[in-house]
Amino acid sequence: MTAVTLMAFAGLCLLLSVTPGPDTFLVLRISLQNAVAGLAAALGSALASLVWAALVGVGLAAVLEDSAEVFRWLKIAGGLYLLYLGISSLIRARRTTTTSATTGHSPRRSYSRRTGFGAGALSTLLNPKVGLFYLAVVPQFIPHGGNTLDTAMVLGAIESAIGFLYLAAVSIAAAKAMAWLQRPRVSSWLERGSSGIIAALGLGVLASSTNS
């Protein structure tokens, strides 16, 4: 691969990262509760991308691409997971608002570095947008006759690094604005909004899976 090819691929990775999706809203929501857990979620999301890269490298991505049924079930699983995240977060936000109104303070949330990392990783593994990128785009940058696994992992490392830097920036920005964002009314509406978006994305993924 030439430097121009790598730059073109990096540009596509940046476009993928900055396009709002489940990972962005998940990291934002977790960062509002625990800044370190938000960074852990960003790291989990980035490392999970390498799993997709490995699938491309060993040829399993082609199997997924050829099997519409397998990919449809992947989309269903991803949609259900996003729907679960969104609804459970909305319920938790409502309980927090009720408790805050009763006691005068908001209860501490339960996200840790481990749970944040796991949520970020699972979100990426079940994210159809990431899956389609690796199934359709990454193979186009792998030269014929080259080492497929090595090249796929290099490309995956580039996408993973760019994705992590973007999500880490989202997490840090949320942490910097914490004093304002953690005002009970602002925090409640922001968490409800991000949770609602995640749930809506889940419904969209489920709807697309029924039409595929």
MODELLER restraints for C-alpha pairs under 7 A, 6 or more apart:
rsr = mdl.restraints
at = mdl.atoms
rsr.add(forms.Gaussian(group=physical.xy_distance, feature=features.Distance(at['CA:10:A'], at['CA:158:A']), mean=6.79, stdev=0.5))
rsr.add(forms.Gaussian(group=physical.xy_distance, feature=features.Distance(at['CA:10:A'], at['CA:159:A']), mean=6.94, stdev=0.5))
rsr.add(forms.Gaussian(group=physical.xy_distance, feature=features.Distance(at['CA:13:A'], at['CA:159:A']), mean=5.39, stdev=0.5))
rsr.add(forms.Gaussian(group=physical.xy_distance, feature=features.Distance(at['CA:13:A'], at['CA:162:A']), mean=6.81, stdev=0.5))
rsr.add(forms.Gaussian(group=physical.xy_distance, feature=features.Distance(at['CA:14:A'], at['CA:162:A']), mean=6.40, stdev=0.5))
rsr.add(forms.Gaussian(group=physical.xy_distance, feature=features.Distance(at['CA:17:A'], at['CA:163:A']), mean=5.43, stdev=0.5))
rsr.add(forms.Gaussian(group=physical.xy_distance, feature=features.Distance(at['CA:17:A'], at['CA:166:A']), mean=6.68, stdev=0.5))
rsr.add(forms.Gaussian(group=physical.xy_distance, feature=features.Distance(at['CA:22:A'], at['CA:198:A']), mean=5.95, stdev=0.5))
rsr.add(forms.Gaussian(group=physical.xy_distance, feature=features.Distance(at['CA:23:A'], at['CA:120:A']), mean=6.73, stdev=0.5))
rsr.add(forms.Gaussian(group=physical.xy_distance, feature=features.Distance(at['CA:23:A'], at['CA:123:A']), mean=6.39, stdev=0.5))
rsr.add(forms.Gaussian(group=physical.xy_distance, feature=features.Distance(at['CA:23:A'], at['CA:124:A']), mean=6.78, stdev=0.5))
rsr.add(forms.Gaussian(group=physical.xy_distance, feature=features.Distance(at['CA:24:A'], at['CA:167:A']), mean=6.46, stdev=0.5))
rsr.add(forms.Gaussian(group=physical.xy_distance, feature=features.Distance(at['CA:25:A'], at['CA:194:A']), mean=5.89, stdev=0.5))
rsr.add(forms.Gaussian(group=physical.xy_distance, feature=features.Distance(at['CA:25:A'], at['CA:198:A']), mean=6.91, stdev=0.5))
rsr.add(forms.Gaussian(group=physical.xy_distance, feature=features.Distance(at['CA:27:A'], at['CA:38:A']), mean=5.27, stdev=0.5))
rsr.add(forms.Gaussian(group=physical.xy_distance, feature=features.Distance(at['CA:27:A'], at['CA:41:A']), mean=6.00, stdev=0.5))
rsr.add(forms.Gaussian(group=physical.xy_distance, feature=features.Distance(at['CA:27:A'], at['CA:42:A']), mean=6.35, stdev=0.5))
rsr.add(forms.Gaussian(group=physical.xy_distance, feature=features.Distance(at['CA:27:A'], at['CA:167:A']), mean=6.86, stdev=0.5))
rsr.add(forms.Gaussian(group=physical.xy_distance, feature=features.Distance(at['CA:27:A'], at['CA:171:A']), mean=6.31, stdev=0.5))
rsr.add(forms.Gaussian(group=physical.xy_distance, feature=features.Distance(at['CA:28:A'], at['CA:170:A']), mean=6.47, stdev=0.5))
rsr.add(forms.Gaussian(group=physical.xy_distance, feature=features.Distance(at['CA:28:A'], at['CA:171:A']), mean=5.92, stdev=0.5))
rsr.add(forms.Gaussian(group=physical.xy_distance, feature=features.Distance(at['CA:28:A'], at['CA:174:A']), mean=6.59, stdev=0.5))
rsr.add(forms.Gaussian(group=physical.xy_distance, feature=features.Distance(at['CA:29:A'], at['CA:191:A']), mean=6.21, stdev=0.5))
rsr.add(forms.Gaussian(group=physical.xy_distance, feature=features.Distance(at['CA:29:A'], at['CA:194:A']), mean=6.64, stdev=0.5))
rsr.add(forms.Gaussian(group=physical.xy_distance, feature=features.Distance(at['CA:30:A'], at['CA:37:A']), mean=6.53, stdev=0.5))
rsr.add(forms.Gaussian(group=physical.xy_distance, feature=features.Distance(at['CA:30:A'], at['CA:38:A']), mean=5.07, stdev=0.5))
rsr.add(forms.Gaussian(group=physical.xy_distance, feature=features.Distance(at['CA:30:A'], at['CA:116:A']), mean=7.00, stdev=0.5))
rsr.add(forms.Gaussian(group=physical.xy_distance, feature=features.Distance(at['CA:31:A'], at['CA:37:A']), mean=6.46, stdev=0.5))
rsr.add(forms.Gaussian(group=physical.xy_distance, feature=features.Distance(at['CA:31:A'], at['CA:38:A']), mean=4.15, stdev=0.5))
rsr.add(forms.Gaussian(group=physical.xy_distance, feature=features.Distance(at['CA:31:A'], at['CA:171:A']), mean=5.45, stdev=0.5))
rsr.add(forms.Gaussian(group=physical.xy_distance, feature=features.Distance(at['CA:31:A'], at['CA:174:A']), mean=6.27, stdev=0.5))
rsr.add(forms.Gaussian(group=physical.xy_distance, feature=features.Distance(at['CA:31:A'], at['CA:175:A']), mean=6.41, stdev=0.5))
rsr.add(forms.Gaussian(group=physical.xy_distance, feature=features.Distance(at['CA:32:A'], at['CA:174:A']), mean=6.32, stdev=0.5))
rsr.add(forms.Gaussian(group=physical.xy_distance, feature=features.Distance(at['CA:32:A'], at['CA:175:A']), mean=6.69, stdev=0.5))
rsr.add(forms.Gaussian(group=physical.xy_distance, feature=features.Distance(at['CA:32:A'], at['CA:178:A']), mean=6.77, stdev=0.5))
rsr.add(forms.Gaussian(group=physical.xy_distance, feature=features.Distance(at['CA:33:A'], at['CA:109:A']), mean=6.23, stdev=0.5))
rsr.add(forms.Gaussian(group=physical.xy_distance, feature=features.Distance(at['CA:34:A'], at['CA:111:A']), mean=6.64, stdev=0.5))
rsr.add(forms.Gaussian(group=physical.xy_distance, feature=features.Distance(at['CA:35:A'], at['CA:171:A']), mean=6.60, stdev=0.5))
rsr.add(forms.Gaussian(group=physical.xy_distance, feature=features.Distance(at['CA:35:A'], at['CA:175:A']), mean=5.63, stdev=0.5))
rsr.add(forms.Gaussian(group=physical.xy_distance, feature=features.Distance(at['CA:36:A'], at['CA:113:A']), mean=6.41, stdev=0.5))
rsr.add(forms.Gaussian(group=physical.xy_distance, feature=features.Distance(at['CA:37:A'], at['CA:111:A']), mean=6.44, stdev=0.5))
rsr.add(forms.Gaussian(group=physical.xy_distance, feature=features.Distance(at['CA:37:A'], at['CA:112:A']), mean=5.40, stdev=0.5))
rsr.add(forms.Gaussian(group=physical.xy_distance, feature=features.Distance(at['CA:37:A'], at['CA:113:A']), mean=4.28, stdev=0.5))
rsr.add(forms.Gaussian(group=physical.xy_distance, feature=features.Distance(at['CA:37:A'], at['CA:116:A']), mean=4.91, stdev=0.5))
rsr.add(forms.Gaussian(group=physical.xy_distance, feature=features.Distance(at['CA:38:A'], at['CA:116:A']), mean=6.28, stdev=0.5))
rsr.add(forms.Gaussian(group=physical.xy_distance, feature=features.Distance(at['CA:38:A'], at['CA:171:A']), mean=5.65, stdev=0.5))
rsr.add(forms.Gaussian(group=physical.xy_distance, feature=features.Distance(at['CA:39:A'], at['CA:168:A']), mean=5.73, stdev=0.5))
rsr.add(forms.Gaussian(group=physical.xy_distance, feature=features.Distance(at['CA:39:A'], at['CA:171:A']), mean=6.12, stdev=0.5))
rsr.add(forms.Gaussian(group=physical.xy_distance, feature=features.Distance(at['CA:40:A'], at['CA:113:A']), mean=5.49, stdev=0.5))
rsr.add(forms.Gaussian(group=physical.xy_distance, feature=features.Distance(at['CA:40:A'], at['CA:116:A']), mean=5.58, stdev=0.5))
rsr.add(forms.Gaussian(group=physical.xy_distance, feature=features.Distance(at['CA:40:A'], at['CA:117:A']), mean=4.65, stdev=0.5))
rsr.add(forms.Gaussian(group=physical.xy_distance, feature=features.Distance(at['CA:41:A'], at['CA:116:A']), mean=4.54, stdev=0.5))
rsr.add(forms.Gaussian(group=physical.xy_distance, feature=features.Distance(at['CA:41:A'], at['CA:117:A']), mean=4.16, stdev=0.5))
rsr.add(forms.Gaussian(group=physical.xy_distance, feature=features.Distance(at['CA:41:A'], at['CA:118:A']), mean=6.96, stdev=0.5))
rsr.add(forms.Gaussian(group=physical.xy_distance, feature=features.Distance(at['CA:41:A'], at['CA:119:A']), mean=6.34, stdev=0.5))
rsr.add(forms.Gaussian(group=physical.xy_distance, feature=features.Distance(at['CA:41:A'], at['CA:120:A']), mean=4.26, stdev=0.5))
rsr.add(forms.Gaussian(group=physical.xy_distance, feature=features.Distance(at['CA:42:A'], at['CA:120:A']), mean=6.19, stdev=0.5))
rsr.add(forms.Gaussian(group=physical.xy_distance, feature=features.Distance(at['CA:42:A'], at['CA:164:A']), mean=5.62, stdev=0.5))
rsr.add(forms.Gaussian(group=physical.xy_distance, feature=features.Distance(at['CA:42:A'], at['CA:167:A']), mean=5.37, stdev=0.5))
rsr.add(forms.Gaussian(group=physical.xy_distance, feature=features.Distance(at['CA:42:A'], at['CA:168:A']), mean=5.92, stdev=0.5))
rsr.add(forms.Gaussian(group=physical.xy_distance, feature=features.Distance(at['CA:43:A'], at['CA:117:A']), mean=6.60, stdev=0.5))
rsr.add(forms.Gaussian(group=physical.xy_distance, feature=features.Distance(at['CA:43:A'], at['CA:164:A']), mean=6.04, stdev=0.5))
rsr.add(forms.Gaussian(group=physical.xy_distance, feature=features.Distance(at['CA:44:A'], at['CA:117:A']), mean=4.54, stdev=0.5))
rsr.add(forms.Gaussian(group=physical.xy_distance, feature=features.Distance(at['CA:44:A'], at['CA:118:A']), mean=6.35, stdev=0.5))
rsr.add(forms.Gaussian(group=physical.xy_distance, feature=features.Distance(at['CA:44:A'], at['CA:120:A']), mean=4.91, stdev=0.5))
rsr.add(forms.Gaussian(group=physical.xy_distance, feature=features.Distance(at['CA:44:A'], at['CA:121:A']), mean=4.29, stdev=0.5))
rsr.add(forms.Gaussian(group=physical.xy_distance, feature=features.Distance(at['CA:45:A'], at['CA:120:A']), mean=4.51, stdev=0.5))
rsr.add(forms.Gaussian(group=physical.xy_distance, feature=features.Distance(at['CA:45:A'], at['CA:121:A']), mean=4.37, stdev=0.5))
rsr.add(forms.Gaussian(group=physical.xy_distance, feature=features.Distance(at['CA:45:A'], at['CA:123:A']), mean=6.99, stdev=0.5))
rsr.add(forms.Gaussian(group=physical.xy_distance, feature=features.Distance(at['CA:45:A'], at['CA:124:A']), mean=5.37, stdev=0.5))
rsr.add(forms.Gaussian(group=physical.xy_distance, feature=features.Distance(at['CA:46:A'], at['CA:160:A']), mean=4.60, stdev=0.5))
rsr.add(forms.Gaussian(group=physical.xy_distance, feature=features.Distance(at['CA:46:A'], at['CA:161:A']), mean=6.82, stdev=0.5))
rsr.add(forms.Gaussian(group=physical.xy_distance, feature=features.Distance(at['CA:46:A'], at['CA:163:A']), mean=5.97, stdev=0.5))
rsr.add(forms.Gaussian(group=physical.xy_distance, feature=features.Distance(at['CA:46:A'], at['CA:164:A']), mean=5.26, stdev=0.5))
rsr.add(forms.Gaussian(group=physical.xy_distance, feature=features.Distance(at['CA:47:A'], at['CA:160:A']), mean=6.45, stdev=0.5))
rsr.add(forms.Gaussian(group=physical.xy_distance, feature=features.Distance(at['CA:48:A'], at['CA:121:A']), mean=5.12, stdev=0.5))
rsr.add(forms.Gaussian(group=physical.xy_distance, feature=features.Distance(at['CA:48:A'], at['CA:124:A']), mean=6.09, stdev=0.5))
rsr.add(forms.Gaussian(group=physical.xy_distance, feature=features.Distance(at['CA:48:A'], at['CA:125:A']), mean=6.03, stdev=0.5))
rsr.add(forms.Gaussian(group=physical.xy_distance, feature=features.Distance(at['CA:49:A'], at['CA:124:A']), mean=6.71, stdev=0.5))
rsr.add(forms.Gaussian(group=physical.xy_distance, feature=features.Distance(at['CA:49:A'], at['CA:156:A']), mean=6.62, stdev=0.5))
rsr.add(forms.Gaussian(group=physical.xy_distance, feature=features.Distance(at['CA:49:A'], at['CA:160:A']), mean=5.88, stdev=0.5))
rsr.add(forms.Gaussian(group=physical.xy_distance, feature=features.Distance(at['CA:50:A'], at['CA:153:A']), mean=6.84, stdev=0.5))
rsr.add(forms.Gaussian(group=physical.xy_distance, feature=features.Distance(at['CA:50:A'], at['CA:156:A']), mean=5.44, stdev=0.5))
rsr.add(forms.Gaussian(group=physical.xy_distance, feature=features.Distance(at['CA:50:A'], at['CA:157:A']), mean=6.68, stdev=0.5))
rsr.add(forms.Gaussian(group=physical.xy_distance, feature=features.Distance(at['CA:50:A'], at['CA:160:A']), mean=6.83, stdev=0.5))
rsr.add(forms.Gaussian(group=physical.xy_distance, feature=features.Distance(at['CA:52:A'], at['CA:131:A']), mean=6.92, stdev=0.5))
rsr.add(forms.Gaussian(group=physical.xy_distance, feature=features.Distance(at['CA:52:A'], at['CA:134:A']), mean=6.48, stdev=0.5))
rsr.add(forms.Gaussian(group=physical.xy_distance, feature=features.Distance(at['CA:53:A'], at['CA:134:A']), mean=6.77, stdev=0.5))
rsr.add(forms.Gaussian(group=physical.xy_distance, feature=features.Distance(at['CA:53:A'], at['CA:152:A']), mean=5.50, stdev=0.5))
rsr.add(forms.Gaussian(group=physical.xy_distance, feature=features.Distance(at['CA:53:A'], at['CA:153:A']), mean=5.57, stdev=0.5))
rsr.add(forms.Gaussian(group=physical.xy_distance, feature=features.Distance(at['CA:53:A'], at['CA:156:A']), mean=5.03, stdev=0.5))
rsr.add(forms.Gaussian(group=physical.xy_distance, feature=features.Distance(at['CA:54:A'], at['CA:149:A']), mean=6.76, stdev=0.5))
rsr.add(forms.Gaussian(group=physical.xy_distance, feature=features.Distance(at['CA:54:A'], at['CA:152:A']), mean=6.80, stdev=0.5))
rsr.add(forms.Gaussian(group=physical.xy_distance, feature=features.Distance(at['CA:54:A'], at['CA:153:A']), mean=6.33, stdev=0.5))
rsr.add(forms.Gaussian(group=physical.xy_distance, feature=features.Distance(at['CA:55:A'], at['CA:61:A']), mean=5.21, stdev=0.5))
rsr.add(forms.Gaussian(group=physical.xy_distance, feature=features.Distance(at['CA:56:A'], at['CA:134:A']), mean=6.97, stdev=0.5))
rsr.add(forms.Gaussian(group=physical.xy_distance, feature=features.Distance(at['CA:56:A'], at['CA:152:A']), mean=6.41, stdev=0.5))
rsr.add(forms.Gaussian(group=physical.xy_distance, feature=features.Distance(at['CA:57:A'], at['CA:148:A']), mean=5.21, stdev=0.5))
rsr.add(forms.Gaussian(group=physical.xy_distance, feature=features.Distance(at['CA:57:A'], at['CA:149:A']), mean=3.72, stdev=0.5))
rsr.add(forms.Gaussian(group=physical.xy_distance, feature=features.Distance(at['CA:57:A'], at['CA:152:A']), mean=5.19, stdev=0.5))
rsr.add(forms.Gaussian(group=physical.xy_distance, feature=features.Distance(at['CA:58:A'], at['CA:149:A']), mean=6.01, stdev=0.5))
rsr.add(forms.Gaussian(group=physical.xy_distance, feature=features.Distance(at['CA:61:A'], at['CA:135:A']), mean=5.90, stdev=0.5))
rsr.add(forms.Gaussian(group=physical.xy_distance, feature=features.Distance(at['CA:64:A'], at['CA:70:A']), mean=6.19, stdev=0.5))
rsr.add(forms.Gaussian(group=physical.xy_distance, feature=features.Distance(at['CA:64:A'], at['CA:71:A']), mean=5.88, stdev=0.5))
rsr.add(forms.Gaussian(group=physical.xy_distance, feature=features.Distance(at['CA:65:A'], at['CA:71:A']), mean=6.99, stdev=0.5))
rsr.add(forms.Gaussian(group=physical.xy_distance, feature=features.Distance(at['CA:65:A'], at['CA:135:A']), mean=6.58, stdev=0.5))
rsr.add(forms.Gaussian(group=physical.xy_distance, feature=features.Distance(at['CA:72:A'], at['CA:209:A']), mean=5.44, stdev=0.5))
rsr.add(forms.Gaussian(group=physical.xy_distance, feature=features.Distance(at['CA:72:A'], at['CA:212:A']), mean=6.84, stdev=0.5))
rsr.add(forms.Gaussian(group=physical.xy_distance, feature=features.Distance(at['CA:74:A'], at['CA:126:A']), mean=6.63, stdev=0.5))
rsr.add(forms.Gaussian(group=physical.xy_distance, feature=features.Distance(at['CA:75:A'], at['CA:128:A']), mean=5.91, stdev=0.5))
rsr.add(forms.Gaussian(group=physical.xy_distance, feature=features.Distance(at['CA:75:A'], at['CA:205:A']), mean=6.27, stdev=0.5))
rsr.add(forms.Gaussian(group=physical.xy_distance, feature=features.Distance(at['CA:75:A'], at['CA:206:A']), mean=6.76, stdev=0.5))
rsr.add(forms.Gaussian(group=physical.xy_distance, feature=features.Distance(at['CA:75:A'], at['CA:209:A']), mean=5.92, stdev=0.5))
rsr.add(forms.Gaussian(group=physical.xy_distance, feature=features.Distance(at['CA:76:A'], at['CA:205:A']), mean=6.99, stdev=0.5))
rsr.add(forms.Gaussian(group=physical.xy_distance, feature=features.Distance(at['CA:76:A'], at['CA:206:A']), mean=5.41, stdev=0.5))
rsr.add(forms.Gaussian(group=physical.xy_distance, feature=features.Distance(at['CA:76:A'], at['CA:209:A']), mean=6.15, stdev=0.5))
rsr.add(forms.Gaussian(group=physical.xy_distance, feature=features.Distance(at['CA:77:A'], at['CA:126:A']), mean=6.73, stdev=0.5))
rsr.add(forms.Gaussian(group=physical.xy_distance, feature=features.Distance(at['CA:78:A'], at['CA:126:A']), mean=4.42, stdev=0.5))
rsr.add(forms.Gaussian(group=physical.xy_distance, feature=features.Distance(at['CA:78:A'], at['CA:127:A']), mean=5.80, stdev=0.5))
rsr.add(forms.Gaussian(group=physical.xy_distance, feature=features.Distance(at['CA:79:A'], at['CA:202:A']), mean=4.04, stdev=0.5))
rsr.add(forms.Gaussian(group=physical.xy_distance, feature=features.Distance(at['CA:79:A'], at['CA:203:A']), mean=6.24, stdev=0.5))
rsr.add(forms.Gaussian(group=physical.xy_distance, feature=features.Distance(at['CA:79:A'], at['CA:205:A']), mean=4.99, stdev=0.5))
rsr.add(forms.Gaussian(group=physical.xy_distance, feature=features.Distance(at['CA:79:A'], at['CA:206:A']), mean=5.08, stdev=0.5))
rsr.add(forms.Gaussian(group=physical.xy_distance, feature=features.Distance(at['CA:80:A'], at['CA:202:A']), mean=6.22, stdev=0.5))
rsr.add(forms.Gaussian(group=physical.xy_distance, feature=features.Distance(at['CA:82:A'], at['CA:198:A']), mean=5.86, stdev=0.5))
rsr.add(forms.Gaussian(group=physical.xy_distance, feature=features.Distance(at['CA:82:A'], at['CA:199:A']), mean=5.78, stdev=0.5))
rsr.add(forms.Gaussian(group=physical.xy_distance, feature=features.Distance(at['CA:82:A'], at['CA:201:A']), mean=6.95, stdev=0.5))
rsr.add(forms.Gaussian(group=physical.xy_distance, feature=features.Distance(at['CA:82:A'], at['CA:202:A']), mean=4.65, stdev=0.5))
rsr.add(forms.Gaussian(group=physical.xy_distance, feature=features.Distance(at['CA:83:A'], at['CA:198:A']), mean=6.78, stdev=0.5))
rsr.add(forms.Gaussian(group=physical.xy_distance, feature=features.Distance(at['CA:83:A'], at['CA:199:A']), mean=4.35, stdev=0.5))
rsr.add(forms.Gaussian(group=physical.xy_distance, feature=features.Distance(at['CA:83:A'], at['CA:202:A']), mean=4.72, stdev=0.5))
rsr.add(forms.Gaussian(group=physical.xy_distance, feature=features.Distance(at['CA:83:A'], at['CA:203:A']), mean=6.60, stdev=0.5))
rsr.add(forms.Gaussian(group=physical.xy_distance, feature=features.Distance(at['CA:85:A'], at['CA:199:A']), mean=6.96, stdev=0.5))
rsr.add(forms.Gaussian(group=physical.xy_distance, feature=features.Distance(at['CA:86:A'], at['CA:195:A']), mean=4.38, stdev=0.5))
rsr.add(forms.Gaussian(group=physical.xy_distance, feature=features.Distance(at['CA:86:A'], at['CA:196:A']), mean=5.80, stdev=0.5))
rsr.add(forms.Gaussian(group=physical.xy_distance, feature=features.Distance(at['CA:86:A'], at['CA:198:A']), mean=5.07, stdev=0.5))
rsr.add(forms.Gaussian(group=physical.xy_distance, feature=features.Distance(at['CA:86:A'], at['CA:199:A']), mean=4.24, stdev=0.5))
rsr.add(forms.Gaussian(group=physical.xy_distance, feature=features.Distance(at['CA:87:A'], at['CA:195:A']), mean=6.98, stdev=0.5))
rsr.add(forms.Gaussian(group=physical.xy_distance, feature=features.Distance(at['CA:87:A'], at['CA:199:A']), mean=6.29, stdev=0.5))
rsr.add(forms.Gaussian(group=physical.xy_distance, feature=features.Distance(at['CA:89:A'], at['CA:195:A']), mean=5.79, stdev=0.5))
rsr.add(forms.Gaussian(group=physical.xy_distance, feature=features.Distance(at['CA:90:A'], at['CA:192:A']), mean=5.61, stdev=0.5))
rsr.add(forms.Gaussian(group=physical.xy_distance, feature=features.Distance(at['CA:90:A'], at['CA:195:A']), mean=5.87, stdev=0.5))
rsr.add(forms.Gaussian(group=physical.xy_distance, feature=features.Distance(at['CA:93:A'], at['CA:188:A']), mean=6.33, stdev=0.5))
rsr.add(forms.Gaussian(group=physical.xy_distance, feature=features.Distance(at['CA:93:A'], at['CA:191:A']), mean=6.75, stdev=0.5))
rsr.add(forms.Gaussian(group=physical.xy_distance, feature=features.Distance(at['CA:93:A'], at['CA:192:A']), mean=6.51, stdev=0.5))
rsr.add(forms.Gaussian(group=physical.xy_distance, feature=features.Distance(at['CA:96:A'], at['CA:106:A']), mean=6.15, stdev=0.5))
rsr.add(forms.Gaussian(group=physical.xy_distance, feature=features.Distance(at['CA:96:A'], at['CA:107:A']), mean=6.58, stdev=0.5))
rsr.add(forms.Gaussian(group=physical.xy_distance, feature=features.Distance(at['CA:97:A'], at['CA:188:A']), mean=6.78, stdev=0.5))
rsr.add(forms.Gaussian(group=physical.xy_distance, feature=features.Distance(at['CA:99:A'], at['CA:106:A']), mean=6.67, stdev=0.5))
rsr.add(forms.Gaussian(group=physical.xy_distance, feature=features.Distance(at['CA:100:A'], at['CA:106:A']), mean=4.74, stdev=0.5))
rsr.add(forms.Gaussian(group=physical.xy_distance, feature=features.Distance(at['CA:124:A'], at['CA:130:A']), mean=6.75, stdev=0.5))
rsr.add(forms.Gaussian(group=physical.xy_distance, feature=features.Distance(at['CA:142:A'], at['CA:148:A']), mean=6.55, stdev=0.5))
rsr.add(forms.Gaussian(group=physical.xy_distance, feature=features.Distance(at['CA:142:A'], at['CA:151:A']), mean=6.30, stdev=0.5))
rsr.add(forms.Gaussian(group=physical.xy_distance, feature=features.Distance(at['CA:142:A'], at['CA:152:A']), mean=6.93, stdev=0.5))
rsr.add(forms.Gaussian(group=physical.xy_distance, feature=features.Distance(at['CA:181:A'], at['CA:187:A']), mean=5.31, stdev=0.5))
